[in-house]
Amino acid sequence: MTAIQDTPVASLIKDNFIIFNVAVEVQKCIEYLPSGVAVFFELKHFKPKKHKKSLKCYGFLERDEIKPGAAVLELYQKPIDYRRRKLKLLTVKALYLHLHLTLHTM
């Protein structure tokens, strides 16, 4: 639906938090997204021995969850399931992706 957007590496690592402090924009109006669509957030890490990025975990926002303000997403194990049918939490610990959503009106 839209192009993949890579963010820079984390700007701060403090205690149990990894802070990116980066704005990512969905390139389509939310009103034009079909029902059942989700926006995926993939958390990747660099593997120095293999010299490549690898998926660590992912989270997603369903279309009806896209609202202004704070959003908290559960994190799931790889492999990524874009159909959202066989989801396995990354850990039993309380580990979430915290987002702040801003919606622009046209």
NULUM-620608 format. One record per residue (C-alpha): x negated, y, z negated. Coordinates in steps of 0.02 Angstrom, whole numbers, plus 50000, padded with zeros to 5 digits. Layout:
NULUM-620608
XYZ;...
END
This chain:
NULUM-620608
500005000050000;498615012349954;496735012449961;495685005249820;494875018449711;493265014949616;492865025349463;491155029749394;490445019849250;491095023449075;490655040549006;490615034748824;490565018448726;491055020648544;491525006848421;492804995848510;493195008748644;492555011248820;493015028648880;493055032949065;493895050149061;494245049349248;495775054649349;496435042149476;497845047149593;499105035449673;499165041249853;501035038649874;502555046849795;503255035849658;505005038149731;504445029749893;503715014249809;504864999149827;505564990949672;504514976649606;502874985449649;501494987049519;499914997549508;498414986849458;496904992349356;495384980949373;493994982249245;492344976849322;490604974749252;488904973649334;487954957149333;486114961849344;485504944249385;486674942849534;486574961449579;488454963049598;490044969149515;491224956149445;493014957149382;493084955949193;494964958249168;496444967949235;498054976449185;499534983349281;500974995449273;502654990349344;503525003749448;504845006749313;503465009349182;502675023849277;503195038849173;502275054349113;501315052448951;500395038448863;500435020548927;499675005148847;499324989948957;498914972248906;497324965248982;497354948549074;496044935549120;495414933349295;495814927449426;496954942049466;498764937249499;499554950749607;501224941649600;501204942649409;501784924749383;500364915749293;499694928549170;498464924249032;497964937248904;496114941248899;496014938048712;497124934948561;496424950948485;497334967448504;496424973648660;497294985948775;496994998148916;497595015448861;498095027548998;498795045149006;499955047049156;500325063649241;501635064249378;501645078049508;503285083249586;503415087549770;
END
